[in-house]
Amino acid sequence: MADMDKAVATQLANIEKRSGKTLAELGEILRASGLAKHGELRDFLKRELGMGHGDANATVHHVLGSGGAAEAAGKEADEVLDAIYAGPKAALRPIHDKLMAAMAQFGEFEIAPKKGYLSLRRKKQFAMLGPATNTRVELGLNMKGVAASGRLLEQAPGGMCNYKVRIADAAEVDDELLAWARQAYDSAG
């Protein structure tokens, strides 16, 4: 099984544990809802089953057979990254590689591919990394008790990450950025 397949399988197993329902049961619930659009189905799971955004999103992608996890199934990590950093975004790959190499020094964590980014997790997601535009990468971070700054942008509650950092050059992968990433990693257990 490829690394990406393992990451997807782990995420789906965790959704079953947290929800107390099998993926088949969740699929039946979604089909019975009468809703068809991804966002409506995701919000339905959040509202009706109390799922977090990430779990609801992954469940809908699984049931519909869509999204980054489905697209990454059976592929090696380099293939997924090549697709994410293709075309005009190819110039951003050195930023990604430098940041991932530095974060690999923190210890073990799971990498789960999504459609245009990677989700980084320990017991829970601590970061999201991917190109936001053709000129910058964004690192989303989950941590608490950190003051936002001009560089560390606080996000609205209820989103996938508490903070976001925009990175336009590999030189911006510095001690300050890595300290934030380490704090997010440590807080994810």
SETOR-392713 format. One record per atom (N, C-alpha, C): x, y, z. Coordinates in steps of 0.1 Angstrom, whole numbers, padded with zeros to 4 digits, always signed. Example, Ala and Ser with C-alpha at 12.3 -4.5 7.8 and 13.67 -1.06 7.14 Angstrom:
! residues 2
+0132-0057+0078;+0123-0045+0078;+0132-0033+0078;+0128-0022+0071;+0137-0011+0071;+0129+0000+0079;
***
This chain:
! residues 189
+0009-0012+0000;+0000+0000+0000;+0009+0012+0000;+0006+0022-0009;+0014+0034-0010;+0012+0043+0003;+0021+0052+0006;+0020+0060+0017;+0007+0068+0017;+0003+0073+0006;-0009+0081+0005;-0022+0072+0008;-0021+0060+0003;-0033+0051+0007;-0033+0048+0022;-0022+0047+0028;-0022+0045+0043;-0028+0057+0050;-0024+0069+0045;-0029+0081+0052;-0044+0082+0050;-0049+0079+0038;-0063+0080+0036;-0070+0070+0045;-0065+0058+0045;-0071+0047+0053;-0072+0051+0068;-0061+0056+0073;-0061+0061+0087;-0071+0071+0089;-0072+0081+0081;-0081+0092+0082;-0096+0086+0083;-0099+0077+0073;-0112+0072+0073;-0115+0063+0085;-0106+0056+0090;-0108+0047+0102;-0110+0056+0114;-0103+0067+0115;-0105+0077+0126;-0119+0083+0125;-0124+0086+0113;-0137+0092+0112;-0148+0082+0117;-0146+0069+0114;-0155+0059+0119;-0155+0058+0134;-0143+0059+0140;-0142+0058+0154;-0148+0070+0161;-0145+0082+0156;-0151+0094+0162;-0166+0095+0160;-0171+0091+0148;-0185+0093+0146;-0194+0081+0152;-0187+0070+0154;-0194+0058+0159;-0203+0051+0148;-0200+0055+0135;-0207+0050+0124;-0197+0045+0113;-0201+0034+0106;-0193+0030+0095;-0194+0039+0084;-0185+0038+0074;-0185+0047+0062;-0198+0044+0054;-0202+0032+0054;-0214+0028+0047;-0226+0035+0053;-0227+0035+0066;-0238+0042+0073;-0237+0057+0071;-0226+0062+0071;-0224+0077+0068;-0229+0080+0054;-0225+0071+0045;-0230+0073+0031;-0245+0072+0030;-0251+0063+0037;-0266+0062+0037;-0272+0074+0042;-0267+0080+0053;-0272+0092+0059;-0271+0103+0049;-0260+0104+0042;-0258+0115+0032;-0268+0114+0021;-0270+0102+0016;-0279+0099+0005;-0293+0102+0009;-0297+0099+0021;-0310+0101+0027;-0313+0116+0029;-0303+0124+0030;-0304+0138+0033;-0311+0146+0022;-0311+0141+0009;-0317+0147-0002;-0308+0158-0008;-0296+0160-0002;-0287+0171-0007;-0278+0165-0017;-0272+0173-0026;-0264+0168-0036;-0250+0175-0037;-0249+0188-0033;-0237+0195-0035;-0227+0192-0023;-0215+0192-0027;-0204+0189-0017;-0205+0197-0004;-0206+0210-0006;-0206+0220+0006;-0219+0218+0014;-0230+0215+0008;-0242+0212+0015;-0241+0199+0023;-0236+0189+0017;-0234+0176+0024;-0224+0178+0036;-0213+0185+0034;-0203+0187+0044;-0210+0195+0056;-0217+0205+0053;-0223+0213+0063;-0234+0205+0071;-0241+0196+0064;-0251+0187+0070;-0244+0178+0080;-0233+0172+0077;-0226+0164+0086;-0221+0172+0098;-0216+0184+0096;-0212+0192+0107;-0224+0196+0116;-0234+0199+0110;-0246+0204+0118;-0253+0192+0125;-0256+0181+0117;-0264+0170+0122;-0256+0160+0131;-0244+0158+0127;-0236+0148+0135;-0225+0154+0143;-0224+0167+0143;-0213+0174+0151;-0199+0171+0146;-0198+0167+0134;-0184+0165+0128;-0176+0178+0127;-0163+0176+0128;-0154+0188+0125;-0154+0190+0110;-0149+0201+0106;-0149+0204+0092;-0141+0194+0084;-0129+0190+0089;-0120+0181+0081;-0126+0167+0080;-0132+0162+0091;-0139+0149+0090;-0151+0149+0080;-0159+0160+0081;-0171+0161+0073;-0166+0162+0058;-0156+0170+0055;-0151+0171+0042;-0146+0158+0036;-0138+0151+0044;-0132+0138+0040;-0143+0128+0038;-0153+0128+0046;-0164+0118+0045;-0172+0121+0032;-0175+0133+0029;-0182+0136+0016;-0173+0132+0004;-0160+0136+0005;-0152+0132-0006;-0152+0116-0008;-0151+0109+0003;-0151+0095+0002;-0164+0089-0004;-0175+0094+0001;-0188+0090-0004;-0190+0093-0018;-0186+0105-0022;-0188+0109-0036;-0177+0104-0045;-0166+0099-0039;-0155+0094-0047;-0147+0106-0054;-0146+0117-0047;-0140+0129-0053;-0129+0134-0043;-0123+0145-0047;-0113+0151-0039;-0099+0146-0040;-0090+0153-0032;-0076+0150-0033;-0073+0136-0028;-0080+0131-0018;-0077+0118-0012;-0079+0107-0023;-0091+0109-0030;-0094+0099-0041;-0084+0100-0052;-0080+0112-0056;-0071+0114-0067;-0057+0109-0063;-0053+0109-0050;-0040+0105-0046;-0039+0090-0044;-0051+0083-0043;-0051+0069-0039;-0042+0061-0049;-0033+0053-0044;-0025+0045-0053;-0012+0052-0058;-0011+0065-0055;+0001+0072-0060;+0011+0074-0049;+0023+0075-0053;+0034+0078-0043;+0034+0093-0040;+0041+0097-0029;+0041+0111-0025;+0046+0120-0036;+0057+0116-0042;+0063+0125-0053;+0053+0127-0064;+0045+0117-0068;+0035+0119-0079;+0025+0129-0074;+0020+0129-0062;+0010+0138-0057;+0016+0152-0057;+0028+0154-0052;+0034+0167-0051;+0037+0172-0065;+0041+0164-0075;+0043+0168-0088;+0030+0174-0094;+0018+0168-0091;+0006+0173-0096;+0002+0186-0089;+0004+0187-0076;+0001+0199-0068;+0010+0211-0073;+0022+0208-0076;+0032+0219-0080;+0035+0218-0095;+0024+0217-0103;+0026+0216-0117;+0024+0230-0123;+0029+0231-0136;+0027+0243-0144;+0032+0256-0137;+0024+0266-0136;+0029+0279-0131;+0033+0278-0116;+0028+0268-0109;+0031+0266-0094;+0044+0258-0092;+0051+0253-0103;+0063+0245-0102;+0074+0253-0094;+0075+0266-0096;+0085+0274-0090;+0084+0275-0075;+0072+0271-0070;+0070+0271-0055;+0075+0258-0048;+0078+0248-0056;+0082+0235-0050;+0094+0236-0040;+0104+0244-0044;+0115+0246-0034;+0111+0251-0020;+0101+0260-0020;+0096+0264-0007;+0090+0253+0001;+0082+0245-0006;+0075+0233+0000;+0086+0224+0005;+0096+0220-0003;+0106+0211+0000;+0114+0215+0012;+0118+0228+0013;+0126+0233+0024;+0118+0233+0037;+0105+0237+0036;+0097+0236+0048;+0095+0222+0053;+0092+0213+0044;+0089+0199+0048;+0102+0193+0054;+0113+0196+0048;+0126+0190+0053;+0129+0195+0067;+0126+0208+0070;+0128+0213+0083;+0118+0207+0093;+0105+0206+0089;+0095+0200+0098;+0097+0185+0101;+0104+0179+0091;+0107+0164+0093;+0116+0162+0105;+0123+0172+0109;+0132+0172+0121;+0124+0172+0134;+0112+0176+0134;+0104+0176+0146;+0101+0162+0151;+0100+0152+0142;+0096+0139+0146;+0086+0133+0136;+0079+0122+0140;+0070+0116+0130;+0057+0123+0130;+0051+0123+0118;+0038+0128+0116;+0032+0122+0103;+0019+0122+0101;+0013+0117+0090;+0011+0128+0079;+0012+0124+0067;+0010+0133+0056;-0002+0128+0048;-0013+0136+0047;-0025+0132+0040;-0027+0141+0028;-0027+0136+0016;-0029+0145+0005;-0043+0149+0003;-0045+0161-0001;-0058+0167-0005;-0057+0172-0019;-0067+0178-0024;-0067+0182-0039;-0056+0191-0042;-0053+0201-0034;-0043+0211-0038;-0033+0214-0026;-0033+0205-0016;-0024+0207-0005;-0022+0194+0003;-0013+0195+0013;-0011+0184+0021;-0016+0187+0035;-0022+0178+0042;-0026+0179+0056;-0016+0171+0064;-0010+0178+0074;+0000+0172+0083;-0006+0169+0096;-0005+0157+0101;-0012+0153+0114;-0004+0144+0123;-0006+0146+0135;-0002+0137+0146;-0015+0130+0151;-0019+0133+0163;-0032+0128+0168;-0043+0136+0161;-0040+0148+0157;-0049+0157+0150;-0041+0165+0140;-0048+0172+0131;-0041+0180+0121;-0034+0192+0128;-0021+0194+0125;-0014+0205+0130;-0011+0215+0119;-0011+0211+0107;-0007+0220+0096;-0013+0216+0083;-0015+0226+0074;-0018+0224+0060;-0008+0231+0052;-0003+0225+0041;+0007+0232+0033;+0004+0230+0018;+0004+0241+0011;+0002+0240-0004;+0002+0254-0010;+0003+0254-0023;+0003+0266-0031;-0011+0273-0030;-0011+0285-0026;-0024+0293-0026;-0026+0300-0039;-0016+0305-0045;-0016+0312-0058;-0004+0307-0066;-0002+0313-0077;+0010+0309-0085;+0023+0316-0080;+0021+0324-0070;+0033+0331-0064;+0036+0329-0049;+0027+0321-0043;+0030+0319-0028;+0024+0306-0024;+0030+0301-0013;+0026+0289-0006;+0020+0294+0007;+0010+0286+0012;+0004+0290+0025;+0006+0278+0034;+0010+0281+0046;+0011+0272+0057;+0000+0275+0067;-0010+0266+0068;-0020+0268+0078;-0016+0261+0091;-0018+0267+0102;-0013+0261+0115;-0024+0261+0125;-0025+0250+0133;-0034+0248+0144;-0026+0249+0157;-0029+0260+0164;-0022+0261+0177;-0030+0272+0185;-0028+0273+0198;-0035+0283+0206;-0025+0291+0214;-0030+0303+0218;-0022+0312+0226;-0011+0319+0220;-0012+0321+0207;-0001+0328+0199;-0007+0341+0194;+0000+0352+0196;-0005+0365+0191;-0003+0366+0176;-0013+0369+0169;-0012+0372+0155;-0002+0383+0152;+0004+0384+0140;+0012+0395+0137;+0010+0398+0122;+0018+0406+0116;+0017+0409+0102;+0019+0397+0094;+0027+0388+0099;+0031+0376+0091;+0022+0364+0095;+0019+0363+0108;+0011+0352+0113;-0004+0357+0113;-0012+0352+0104;-0025+0358+0102;-0035+0349+0109;-0043+0354+0119;-0053+0346+0126;-0065+0344+0117;-0071+0332+0117;-0082+0329+0108;-0095+0329+0116;-0106+0330+0109;-0119+0329+0116;-0121+0316+0123;-0128+0316+0134;-0131+0304+0141;-0139+0294+0133;-0137+0281+0135;-0144+0271+0128;-0138+0267+0115;-0127+0272+0111;-0120+0269+0098;-0111+0257+0101;-0104+0253+0090;-0094+0242+0091;-0082+0245+0099;-0078+0257+0100;-0066+0261+0108;-0069+0274+0115;-0062+0276+0126;-0063+0288+0134;-0055+0300+0128;-0044+0297+0122;-0035+0307+0117;-0031+0303+0103;-0026+0313+0095;-0021+0311+0082;-0008+0320+0080;+0002+0315+0073;+0014+0322+0070;+0016+0321+0055;+0017+0332+0048;+0020+0333+0034;+0035+0333+0031;+0039+0324+0022;+0054+0323+0020;+0056+0324+0005;+0064+0334+0001;+0066+0337-0013;+0081+0333-0017;+0089+0330-0008;+0103+0327-0011;+0109+0317+0000;+0117+0308-0005;+0123+0298+0004;+0131+0305+0016;+0136+0317+0014;+0143+0324+0025;+0133+0327+0036;+0120+0327+0034;+0111+0330+0045;+0108+0318+0054;+0114+0307+0050;+0114+0295+0059;+0125+0297+0069;+0122+0305+0080;+0132+0309+0089;+0129+0304+0103;+0136+0308+0113;+0135+0304+0127;+0121+0307+0132;+0116+0319+0129;+0103+0323+0134;+0092+0314+0129;+0092+0312+0116;+0082+0303+0109;+0083+0289+0115;+0095+0284+0117;+0097+0270+0122;+0093+0269+0136;+0094+0280+0144;+0090+0280+0158;+0074+0279+0159;+0067+0286+0150;+0053+0284+0149;+0049+0270+0145;+0055+0265+0135;+0052+0251+0130;+0055+0241+0141;+0066+0243+0149;+0069+0234+0160;+0059+0235+0171;+0054+0247+0174;+0044+0248+0184;+0031+0241+0180;+0027+0242+0167;+0016+0235+0162;+0018+0220+0163;+0030+0215+0159;+0033+0201+0159;+0032+0196+0173;+0038+0203+0183;+0038+0198+0197;+0024+0198+0203;+0015+0207+0199;+0002+0208+0204;-0007+0197+0198;-0003+0191+0188;-0011+0180+0181;-0009+0166+0187;+0000+0166+0197;+0001+0153+0204;+0010+0143+0201;
***
